[in-house]
Amino acid sequence: MRPVWLLAVVSAAVVAEQPDPQRQQALMNLLKHDCGSCHGLPPKGGLGPSLMPDALADKTDTFLVDVIQNGRAGSAMPPWQQFLSPEETAWLVKQLRREGWK
């Protein structure tokens, strides 16, 4: 019985990290419009670097979440922590890695 309980706890934690469907749509719009305005559509680079999965492959999720949350000094990348929770930012990073958000 214990493994079933543990599985339920782990599953609940994973589900809790997912934004609700309405917020997911808002986040996808943010990716396309706000991120896309600098990174391009598709996000192959522009003012900002490429956000394509191959360009992100050597970067950790932690690094990407930090850059999105805190911006990059000396660059045009602004901090988004005022608008996005760390969990939402991690969800966006997963979407970028999947390339299914285009």
C-alpha positions in Angstrom: 0.0 0.0 0.0 2.9 2.4 0.7 4.1 2.6 -3.0 0.6 3.6 -4.1 0.5 6.4 -1.5 3.9 7.6 -2.6 2.9 7.6 -6.2 -0.2 9.6 -5.3 1.9 12.2 -3.5 4.4 12.5 -6.4 1.6 12.7 -9.0 -0.1 15.5 -7.0 3.1 17.5 -6.9 3.6 17.2 -10.7 0.0 18.2 -11.4 0.3 21.2 -9.0 3.2 22.6 -11.1 1.0 22.8 -14.2 -0.7 26.1 -14.7 -4.5 25.8 -15.3 -5.5 25.7 -19.0 -6.5 29.3 -19.2 -3.1 30.4 -17.7 -1.3 28.0 -20.1 -3.0 29.8 -23.0 -1.9 33.2 -21.6 1.6 31.9 -21.2 1.7 30.6 -24.7 0.6 34.0 -25.9 3.3 35.6 -23.9 5.9 33.2 -25.6 4.7 34.1 -29.0 4.2 37.8 -28.6 6.5 39.1 -25.9 9.3 36.6 -26.2 8.9 36.4 -30.0 9.3 40.2 -30.4 13.0 39.9 -29.5 13.8 36.2 -30.1 11.9 35.9 -33.4 9.0 33.9 -34.8 10.0 31.1 -34.9 12.4 31.9 -32.1 15.6 31.4 -34.2 17.1 34.6 -32.9 16.9 38.3 -33.5 17.7 40.9 -30.9 17.8 38.0 -28.4 19.4 34.6 -29.0 17.6 31.6 -30.5 15.2 29.8 -28.3 15.0 26.7 -30.4 15.6 23.3 -28.6 19.0 22.7 -30.2 20.2 26.2 -29.1 19.0 25.5 -25.5 20.3 21.9 -25.3 23.5 22.9 -23.4 21.7 25.1 -20.9 20.1 23.7 -17.7 16.5 24.4 -16.8 17.7 26.1 -13.7 19.8 28.5 -15.8 17.0 29.3 -18.1 14.5 29.9 -15.3 17.0 32.2 -13.6 17.5 34.2 -16.9 13.8 34.5 -17.5 13.1 35.5 -13.9 16.0 37.9 -13.4 16.9 39.1 -16.8 20.5 39.5 -18.1 22.6 42.5 -17.0 24.1 44.3 -20.0 21.5 42.9 -22.4 18.0 43.7 -23.6 16.6 40.7 -21.6 14.3 42.1 -18.9 13.4 40.3 -15.7 9.9 38.6 -15.8 9.6 37.7 -12.1 7.0 40.5 -11.6 4.8 38.7 -14.1 5.7 35.0 -13.8 6.1 32.7 -10.9 9.1 30.4 -10.9 6.7 27.4 -11.6 5.2 29.2 -14.6 8.7 30.0 -15.8 9.7 26.3 -15.5 6.6 25.4 -17.5 7.6 27.8 -20.2 11.1 26.3 -20.3 9.5 22.9 -20.9 7.4 24.3 -23.7 10.6 25.8 -25.3 12.4 22.5 -25.1 9.4 20.6 -26.7 9.2 23.0 -29.6 5.5 22.2 -29.6 4.5 25.8 -28.8 4.9 27.3 -32.2 
